Amino acid sequence: MRLSSFKPTKTPLQLAILGLLCLTGCAVGPNYQQPDLHGSVPTQFNQIEGSNLATAPAINDRWWQTWNDAAITQLVELALARNLDLASADASIKQARAQLTMIDSSYQPQINADGRIGRDQFSKNSENFANIPFPNPKIGFTDYRVGLDASWELDLFGATARSVEAGKARVASIELQRQDLSLRIAAEVVRNVIDYRTYQARVKNAEAMLADSKQLLEIATIQQKAGLLSNSDLMDAQVAVHNTEAMISPLKSAATSTLLSLSVLVNQQQEQVSSILSSAKSDSIDATTINSIGVPSDLLLRRPDLRSAERQLAAATADIGVAVAAQYPQINLVGNLGLDTITPGKLTDLASRYWSLGPQLSIPLLNGGRLSAQVSSKEAARDAAIANYRQAVLAAFADTESALIRYQREQQRLGQIRAAYSAQQQQFGYAEKRYQLGDTNYANVLQARLQLAQLHDTELTSQQALGENLTALYKALGGGVVGAPESASIRLK
């Protein structure tokens, strides 16, 4: 017989296995498609009149560095490295990845080894010996056995493939949730540092106001004793002192509270956080002005919470495929081989060998509608995920619009306050010159300086709000700053 004419034959079992392998990988259920948000995404952000924010695609992910404050940079990086909420999120990511590995292992054959040496005895009264014609059969023996068991589930209808698809989407979603948490923690650190710096500056300003108020009270007391001032005016001076004193304690408490919040965020002792703030002490905070904020559609790529919601939707869609596949037949290739004997010393004999190989078929027939209800349940979960994603997108646009308007309005307000502060500075200068020329008394100088300090406190409060609004805008934009920043100094003296 010539070799060229030889055609290997295949048994029916081999042909069946090859046919099943050809079917493997046909995934049932819907394929994921990202929702069409046409009509839900505005073409541009609304801006107040006079705003000149342009649009550009560039993004700076380390947005907290634009404040040019060493303490902010150091504390944000400490928080991102040591925050316990982030440590918990890292553990959740690790768990999700491990679960994905477990699901992915279903693609591979499962092989187990076993062995036993056991003393067995049958019952003399059991049905095994009912028809044996001789009495007292040997019913006790020692069994020696070693072997391998193997099984492989053929993913004919893509149940495993859809499970892996859902698992990958959920891992990505959890990773994006961690990014969103990092963004929110960084924003909280920045906001608390701004608040702490502002409270310190307001305490310093209030203490200066208190000193001037006490001097005015002393002058008023002398004038009242000389009959130059009424009792009512003296009481007004006393009230001014008490009101100023009442300002200081809440401001100090607020500063301590922000310090404690920072220590929790960065997972450090309060003294260490205070040392960082003191070593990098600044008399001003550079409030970064965003030149451009991009277009609303950029949020779909920037904001990790939106991307996480989109990945949750992808996972919910894949879950439908898993439920649909459960309605179809399942086929497993199973086999085992080994050695088994009850005669000592003959375990390795050829006669001790055993093996089996073949497919096992499982077909769902009657289940009381459980499998179809499971598909309906997963479809409902997918519909909920679509609604959640759309809602998250709308909320993100509203959040960004609101943060943008608040930031721009506070910019305008701060400009107006600074104009008033500049005018009051001139008034104070005039009062000092008139006092030096002998045209007025020192009480008028103190009054002008008090009015200037009161305006400065208002300015500090507005600067604080501006910094908080800018931080909220960074967070709403997903942490990215578009375009080159311009710095407008916020005075804290």
C-alpha positions in Angstrom: 0.0 0.0 0.0 1.4 3.4 -1.0 1.6 6.1 1.7 0.1 8.6 -0.6 -3.1 6.6 -0.7 -3.4 6.3 3.1 -6.3 8.2 4.6 -6.6 8.2 8.4 -10.0 7.2 9.6 -11.9 9.0 12.4 -14.2 7.3 14.9 -17.7 8.7 15.4 -16.6 10.0 18.8 -13.7 11.9 17.2 -16.0 13.3 14.5 -18.5 14.4 17.2 -15.8 16.1 19.2 -14.4 18.0 16.2 -17.9 19.1 15.3 -18.5 20.4 18.8 -15.2 22.3 18.8 -16.2 24.0 15.5 -19.3 25.3 17.2 -17.5 26.6 20.2 -17.3 30.4 20.5 -20.8 31.2 19.0 -21.9 33.8 21.6 -25.6 34.3 22.0 -27.3 37.5 23.4 -27.0 41.1 22.3 -23.6 42.6 21.3 -22.8 45.8 23.2 -23.3 49.1 21.6 -22.7 52.4 23.3 -25.9 54.4 23.7 -26.7 57.1 21.2 -26.6 60.4 23.2 -27.7 62.5 20.2 -29.8 65.4 21.5 -28.6 64.9 25.1 -25.1 66.5 24.7 -25.1 70.3 24.2 -22.6 71.6 21.6 -21.1 74.1 24.1 -21.3 75.3 27.7 -23.3 78.3 28.6 -21.1 81.2 29.8 -22.0 84.5 31.4 -21.8 87.7 29.4 -18.3 88.9 28.9 -16.6 85.5 29.4 -14.0 84.6 26.9 -13.3 80.9 27.6 -12.3 79.2 24.4 -12.3 75.5 23.6 -9.2 73.4 23.2 -8.5 69.6 23.6 -5.4 69.7 25.8 -5.7 68.3 29.3 -3.4 68.7 32.3 -4.1 65.7 34.6 -2.1 67.1 37.6 -4.4 70.1 37.9 -3.6 70.7 41.6 -0.1 71.9 40.6 -1.6 74.9 38.9 -2.1 76.6 42.3 1.6 76.9 42.7 1.4 76.0 46.4 3.9 73.5 47.6 1.7 72.4 50.5 -1.2 71.6 48.1 1.0 69.6 45.8 2.6 67.7 48.7 -0.6 67.0 50.5 -2.5 65.9 47.4 0.3 63.4 46.5 0.3 62.2 50.1 -3.4 61.6 50.0 -3.2 59.8 46.7 -0.6 57.5 48.1 -1.9 57.0 51.7 -5.6 57.6 51.8 -7.4 54.6 53.3 -10.5 54.9 51.0 -8.1 54.5 48.1 -6.5 51.5 49.8 -9.9 49.9 50.1 -10.6 50.7 46.4 -7.3 49.1 45.5 -8.4 45.9 47.3 -11.7 46.0 45.4 -9.8 46.1 42.1 -7.6 43.2 43.2 -10.6 41.2 44.1 -12.4 42.0 40.8 -9.3 41.0 38.8 -9.1 37.7 40.8 -12.7 37.0 40.0 -12.1 37.7 36.3 -9.2 35.2 36.4 -11.6 32.6 37.9 -14.1 33.2 35.2 -11.5 33.1 32.5 -10.2 29.7 33.8 -13.4 28.1 32.5 -11.9 28.2 29.1 -9.3 25.6 30.2 -9.7 21.9 30.9 -10.0 21.1 34.6 -7.8 18.2 35.7 -7.6 16.6 39.1 -5.6 13.8 40.5 -6.8 11.4 43.2 -5.6 8.3 45.1 -6.8 6.1 47.9 -6.1 3.1 49.9 -9.2 1.9 51.7 -10.6 -1.1 53.4 -14.1 -1.9 52.1 -16.7 -4.4 53.2 -20.1 -5.1 51.6 -23.2 -6.1 53.5 -24.0 -9.8 53.5 -27.7 -9.0 53.4 -27.4 -6.5 50.5 -28.8 -7.1 47.1 -25.3 -7.6 45.8 -25.3 -11.1 47.3 -28.9 -12.0 47.0 -28.5 -14.4 44.0 -25.1 -15.9 44.9 -25.5 -19.7 45.3 -22.8 -20.3 47.9 -22.8 -19.0 51.5 -20.5 -16.6 53.2 -18.9 -14.8 50.3 -15.8 -12.8 50.8 -17.1 -9.3 51.3 -14.1 -7.5 52.8 -11.1 -6.3 50.7 -8.5 -3.5 50.5 -8.7 -1.3 47.4 -5.7 0.5 45.9 -6.5 3.3 43.5 -4.8 6.2 41.7 -6.1 8.2 38.8 -6.8 11.4 37.0 -10.2 13.1 36.3 -10.6 15.7 33.6 -13.5 17.8 32.4 -13.8 20.6 29.8 -17.0 22.5 29.3 -17.4 23.5 25.6 -18.5 27.1 25.3 -20.9 26.4 22.5 -23.1 29.3 23.0 -20.7 31.8 24.5 -21.7 31.7 28.2 -18.1 31.8 29.3 -17.2 34.4 26.6 -20.0 36.6 27.8 -19.1 36.1 31.5 -15.5 37.1 30.7 -16.8 40.1 28.7 -18.9 41.2 31.7 -16.0 40.6 34.1 -13.6 42.7 32.1 -16.2 45.5 31.9 -16.7 45.4 35.7 -13.0 45.4 36.4 -12.7 48.5 34.2 -15.7 50.1 36.0 -14.1 49.5 39.4 -10.8 50.9 38.2 -12.6 54.0 36.9 -14.5 54.3 40.2 -11.1 54.4 41.9 -10.0 57.2 39.5 -13.2 59.1 40.4 -12.4 58.6 44.1 -8.9 59.9 43.5 -10.3 63.0 41.8 -12.7 63.7 44.7 -10.0 63.2 47.3 -7.6 65.5 45.5 -10.3 68.1 45.3 -11.1 67.8 49.0 -7.4 68.3 49.9 -7.2 71.4 47.7 -10.4 72.8 49.1 -9.3 72.2 52.7 -5.9 73.8 52.2 -7.6 76.9 50.6 -10.0 77.0 53.6 -7.2 76.6 56.1 -5.1 79.4 54.5 -8.2 81.6 54.4 -9.2 81.0 58.0 -5.6 81.8 59.1 -5.6 85.0 57.1 -9.0 86.0 58.5 -7.9 85.4 62.0 -4.9 87.6 61.5 -7.1 90.3 59.9 -9.6 90.0 62.8 -6.9 90.4 65.4 -5.8 93.6 63.7 -9.4 94.8 63.7 -9.7 93.9 67.4 -6.7 96.0 68.2 -8.1 99.0 66.4 -11.5 98.5 68.0 -10.0 98.5 71.4 -8.1 101.7 70.7 -11.3 103.3 69.5 -13.0 102.1 72.7 -10.3 103.7 74.8 -10.7 107.0 72.9 -14.5 106.8 73.2 -14.2 106.2 77.0 -12.0 109.3 77.4 -14.3 111.4 75.3 -17.4 110.2 77.2 -15.8 111.1 80.5 -15.0 114.5 79.1 -18.6 115.0 78.0 -17.7 114.9 74.3 -19.4 111.6 73.6 -22.8 110.2 74.4 -23.3 107.0 76.3 -24.9 105.5 73.2 -21.8 106.1 71.1 -19.7 104.6 73.9 -21.9 101.5 73.8 -21.5 101.3 70.0 -17.7 101.2 70.5 -18.1 98.4 73.1 -20.4 96.4 70.8 -17.8 96.7 68.0 -15.1 95.2 70.3 -17.3 92.3 71.3 -18.4 91.6 67.7 -14.8 91.5 66.6 -13.8 89.2 69.5 -16.7 86.9 68.6 -15.3 86.5 65.0 -12.0 85.1 66.1 -13.0 81.9 68.0 -15.2 80.4 65.1 -12.4 81.1 62.6 -9.8 79.3 64.8 -12.2 76.4 65.3 -12.8 76.2 61.5 -9.1 76.2 60.9 -8.6 73.4 63.3 -11.5 71.5 61.7 -9.9 71.7 58.3 -6.6 70.6 59.7 -8.3 67.5 61.1 -10.0 66.8 57.8 -6.7 67.0 56.0 -5.0 64.6 58.5 -7.8 62.1 57.7 -7.5 62.6 54.0 -3.7 62.1 53.9 -3.6 59.5 56.7 -1.1 61.5 58.8 -1.1 63.0 62.3 -2.4 66.5 62.7 1.1 67.7 63.7 2.6 66.4 60.5 0.0 68.1 58.4 0.5 71.4 60.3 4.2 71.1 59.7 3.8 70.7 55.9 1.5 73.7 55.8 3.9 75.8 57.9 7.0 74.8 56.0 5.3 75.7 52.7 3.5 78.7 54.0 2.3 81.2 51.4 1.0 84.7 51.8 -1.1 84.2 48.6 -2.7 81.4 46.6 -2.4 81.6 42.9 -6.0 81.0 41.8 -5.6 79.5 38.4 -7.9 80.9 35.7 -9.0 78.3 33.2 -8.5 79.7 29.7 -10.6 77.0 28.0 -12.9 74.2 29.2 -13.4 72.3 26.0 -16.8 71.1 24.7 -19.4 69.1 26.6 -18.7 65.9 24.7 -15.2 65.9 26.2 -16.8 65.0 29.5 -17.7 61.6 28.2 -14.0 60.8 27.9 -12.7 62.9 30.9 -15.0 62.1 33.7 -14.2 58.7 35.3 -17.7 58.4 36.8 -19.3 58.6 33.3 -16.8 56.1 31.9 -17.5 53.8 34.9 -21.3 54.0 34.3 -20.7 53.2 30.6 -18.7 50.1 31.6 -21.4 49.0 34.0 -23.8 49.2 31.0 -21.5 47.0 29.0 -21.3 44.5 31.8 -25.1 44.4 32.1 -25.4 43.8 28.4 -23.0 40.9 28.5 -25.0 39.4 31.4 -27.9 39.0 29.1 -25.8 36.7 26.9 -24.9 34.6 29.9 -28.6 34.2 30.8 -29.6 33.4 27.2 -26.8 30.8 26.9 -28.2 29.0 30.0 -31.4 28.2 27.9 -29.3 26.2 25.5 -27.8 22.7 25.9 -24.5 22.4 27.7 -21.9 19.9 26.7 -18.9 18.8 28.8 -16.0 16.6 27.7 -15.2 14.3 30.6 -12.7 11.6 31.1 -10.8 9.7 33.6 -8.0 7.2 33.7 -6.0 5.4 36.4 -5.1 2.2 38.1 -7.3 0.2 40.5 -6.7 -3.2 42.2 -7.7 -5.1 45.3 -4.6 -7.3 45.1 -1.4 -5.9 46.7 1.5 -5.6 44.3 -0.6 -5.5 41.1 -1.4 -1.8 41.0 0.9 -1.3 38.0 -0.3 -4.3 36.0 -1.9 -3.7 32.7 -5.0 -5.4 34.0 -5.4 -2.7 36.7 -5.9 0.1 34.1 -9.2 1.8 33.7 -10.3 4.8 31.6 -13.3 6.5 30.1 -13.8 9.4 27.7 -16.9 11.0 26.2 -19.2 14.0 26.1 -21.9 14.7 28.6 -25.0 16.5 27.4 -27.3 18.6 29.6 -30.5 20.0 28.1 -32.9 22.3 30.1 -36.4 21.0 29.6 -38.7 22.0 32.4 -37.7 24.7 34.8 -41.0 26.6 35.5 -40.0 29.6 33.5 -36.9 30.3 35.7 -34.5 30.6 32.8 -36.6 32.9 30.7 -37.3 35.0 33.8 -33.6 35.2 34.4 -33.2 36.6 30.8 -35.9 39.1 31.5 -34.3 40.1 34.8 -30.9 40.7 33.0 -32.6 42.7 30.3 -34.3 44.9 32.9 -30.9 45.4 34.6 -29.5 46.5 31.3 -32.4 49.0 30.8 -31.7 50.3 34.3 -28.0 50.7 33.5 -28.9 52.6 30.3 -31.1 55.0 32.3 -28.4 55.4 35.0 -25.8 56.2 32.3 -28.0 58.8 30.6 -28.9 60.3 34.0 -25.2 60.4 34.9 -24.4 62.2 31.7 -27.1 64.8 32.2 -26.1 65.3 35.8 -22.4 65.8 34.7 -23.4 68.5 32.2 -25.5 70.2 34.9 -22.7 69.9 37.4 -20.2 71.4 35.1 -22.6 74.2 34.0 -23.3 75.1 37.6 -19.7 75.0 38.7 -18.8 77.2 35.7 -21.4 79.8 36.4 -20.6 79.9 40.2 -16.9 80.3 39.3 -17.5 83.1 36.8 -20.0 84.9 39.1 -17.6 84.8 42.0 -14.9 86.2 39.7 -17.1 89.2 39.0 -18.0 89.6 42.6 -14.3 89.5 43.7 -13.5 92.1 41.1 -16.2 94.4 42.5 -15.0 93.8 46.1 -11.4 94.6 45.1 -12.6 97.8 43.4 -14.3 98.9 46.7 -11.2 97.8 48.6 -9.0 100.0 46.4 -11.3 102.9 46.9 -11.2 102.4 50.7 -7.4 102.2 50.6 -7.4 105.7 49.1 -9.9 106.9 51.8 -7.6 105.5 54.5 -4.6 107.2 52.9 -6.5 110.5 52.9 -7.4 110.1 56.6 -3.8 109.5 57.5 -2.6 112.6 55.6 -5.3 114.7 57.2 -4.3 113.4 60.7 -0.7 114.2 60.0 -1.7 117.7 59.0 -3.8 118.1 62.1 -7.1 118.3 60.2 -8.7 115.3 61.9 -8.3 113.2 65.0 -6.8 109.7 65.3 -10.2 108.1 65.8 -11.1 108.9 62.2 -7.9 107.1 61.1 -8.8 104.1 63.1 -12.4 104.1 61.7 -11.0 104.2 58.1 -8.6 101.4 58.9 -11.4 99.3 60.4 -13.6 99.8 57.3 -10.6 98.7 55.2 -10.1 95.6 57.3 -13.8 94.7 57.1 -13.6 95.0 53.3 -10.5 92.8 53.4 -12.4 90.2 55.3 -15.1 90.2 52.7 -12.4 90.0 50.0 -10.9 87.0 51.8 -14.3 85.3 52.0 -14.9 85.8 48.3 -11.4 84.5 47.4 -12.1 81.4 49.5 -15.4 80.9 47.5 -13.6 81.5 44.3 -11.0 78.9 45.1 -13.7 76.4 46.2 -15.7 77.1 43.0 -12.6 76.6 40.9 -11.8 73.3 42.6 -15.4 72.2 42.0 -15.0 73.2 38.3 -11.8 71.1 38.0 -13.7 68.1 39.5 -16.7 68.7 37.3 -14.4 68.7 34.2 -13.0 65.4 35.3 -9.7 66.8 36.6 -8.5 68.1 33.3 -7.5 71.7 32.6 -7.8 72.7 29.0 -5.4 75.3 27.7 -2.6 77.2 29.6 -3.4 78.6 33.0 -3.2 82.3 34.0 -2.6 83.1 37.7 -4.5 85.7 39.6 -3.0 86.2 43.0 -5.3 85.9 46.0 -3.9 88.0 48.8 -4.1 86.4 52.3 -2.4 89.1 54.3 
